[in-house]
Amino acid sequence: PGAAKPNAPWPGPQEAFLVLDQAEQFFKSSHTNNWAVLVCTSRFWFNYRHVANTLSVYRSVKRLGIPDSHIVLMLADDMACNPRNPKPATVFSHKNMELNVYGDDVEVDYRSYEVTVENFLRVLTGRIPPSTPRSKRLLSDDRSNILIYMTGHGGNGFLKFQDSEEITNVELADAFEQMWQKRRYNELLFIIDTCQGASMYERFYSPNIMALASSQVGEDSLSHQPDLGIGVHLMDRYTFYVLEFLEEIHPASQTNMNDLFQVCPKSLCVSTPGHRTDLFQRDPQNVLITDFFGSVRKVEITAETISLDPNLTAFESKPPKEELAAEPLKYAEQLPVAQIIHQKPKQKDWHPPGGFILGLWALIIMVFFKTYGIKHMKHIF
Amino acid sequence: ELLLSPLPAGGIAATFQFRTRWDAAPGRVSHYRLFPKALGQLVAARGVRELHLALTQGFWRTRIWGQPPLQAPAGAELWVWFQDTVADVDKAWKELSNILSGIFCASLNFIDSTNSVTPTASFKPLGLANGTDHRLLRYAVLPREVVCTENLTPWKKLLPCGSKAGLAVLLKAERLFHSSYHSQAVHIRPICRDASCQAVSWELRQTLTVVFENFSGTQGKKDWSLFKMFSRTITEACPLASQSKIYVDTSVKDKELVEVTPSPTSLHEAIVQGEKRTYAVYDLLSPSLFNTSRSLNVQLKMTWPQDSCYIHYQPAQDRRRPHLLEMLIQLPANSVTKITIQFERALLKWTEYPPDPNHGFYFLPPSGALVPSVIAMKELDMEQSPLFTSL
């Protein structure tokens, strides 16, 4: 739109401003792609709610447009097909089993033992072994807006991974700084739902990060409601109310971040949710929810028509002529008993004798020569 | 194809098999049509000659269910034959397990030298092979691997019609994982393109076996239907399929009668694992199948021939009335039939003891009447015939 036609005179100042204005509109949020890294760090059946938290955010983010190829989902344990789950292949977020957040087309990228602090930091910083498949990588660039959601058990300054290791707020802050220096994000939204969650964003120092947490230092984040049929708590309060809020959002929503900060006041959440915006360049008032939870879909509508020629003949190139085998190929025999029992066993690779054996022989030779004298050496060699 | 076999102890095993054939010369590939590109690249660029990956949850109870249709250990099992152009087999193996972990959302990247072996005599190639140098074979098992929806989703996406049409519409995770056994596998191997076997084609075979045991309704009836098992019915065959069939094992034992609805397109007999079996075949591509109704729901009912059978039992009440048991049953010939009844002894009051309690108690003997001759007799004979006719 507004582009100069080939044979028309150059656009005048009026038209130039129009073009600039439209271009500004086009790039208002200055990001061109969206990514999401969703991490559940808890193992064991009674931490069902953490998996349900993460999957609910996964569902919302998918619904608002981020595709699976741009989501890195890490679940530290399997709840859906857990033998203790009375309804296999389901994870519910509401009691009375209303909403199955596991669904039919979930793709978990890191699961079970793969969810470790090391793998999480490697995903963030991009320092990943070369043979890692694409679905396990965060292939973001300097125009990516990234949503990072973490949930599990945490304390003052740390988050526990799988009951066996922790990540500290310092490590997390340094990882974000590495991302900034490697130009791996444009803007980053960090949400954490754990006890004392605000401690995790205290140490951030890289620009363009906005953070939300479910509770302040010294406070616990509480779970929402148990389901008597499944026998565990299904979700945490903060994420539950964030989700209720996100249900109202659709891909064209204009709701901004200030509304997200109001979600879950102390009366509902019992803990006091916190947020941090000092590192963020834009005013939260101007930041749309869909800047992080949705996906950029820049669509250009053109009024030109292109006519397709219905008389085009299909052009098929002949496949290159294959060489046929001289004699017919055959399948391998499955149980060639005679051949198997007459196989020579593989020669073991020769290793030089180990240190102990060498030492023993050296001792024996020394004793021999001590006893019988050097002059006997010529008899040996 | 879908094979439905009722199991001896009352469950039912459903085995799906999807085969995609790709006519391409190894090494010279650029056109993928129905063969999924993700797997095709393994063959074309990663030096894979044969690949077998199975993800299994549960345990096949051979003693109760018989031989499994396809063997697979619980967890993840991967064995691969590499092409002889591969120089460093261990490196290729490690890279392959990483690639597969991304495709199938499974932790196959944990496969390394600590859990891989090179079998020397077993796991011969199942496809065309020009000599078998076992150095090109690797095998690994991850017993702790969980199988869930995230493994089924990419498996379904490899099918030409996905899970939108054909037999794959039945594959819904909520029903498949609520089962006693679930095993899904992917097999790639080179096969003969035709009878002369001078050219090579690649075959992708995806199999899924599931055993349902928990739907036997009232009175342990062995009735089932596609809808009861999968909570779905089939509405059309996959338009890209050249063949789409359902086989229902209707072989029966003893005097059971089997009734399948709707009526099958044809019947097929085969000898499977040493036994002769009959199969009812539903050909989804034949136009007659979807004539009467838009959806296909195969149902099986088992009935036994109606024997006349009557039992009347009136339990005893202490000091008031005795037990009464009347039975009308047909006894099979040349056999022994035992009827047992359990009872409890009550304590007597001291005034009820007879003078000689050391005798014990007398039971009322059952008065049975084996009456073949009476039934066979005509009424007139009862009046006039001699004594021997009433014996």
Interface residues (C-beta under 8 A of the other chain):
Chain A: D78 A80 C81 K87 P88 A89 T90 N100 Y102 G103 D104 D105 V106 E107 V108 D109 R111 S112 Y113 E114 P129 S131 T132 P133 R134 S135 K136 P319 P320 E322 E323 L324 A325 E327 P328 L329 K330 Y331 A332 E333 Q334 L335 P336 I340 Q343 K346
Chain B: A25 R28 H31 Q57 K94 E95 N98 I99 S101 G102 I103 C105 A106 S107 N109 F110 T120 A121 K124 P125 L126 G127 L128 A129 N130 T132 V146 V147 C148 T149 E150 T153 P154 K172 A173 E174 L176 F177 H178 C192 S196 C197 Q198 A199 V200
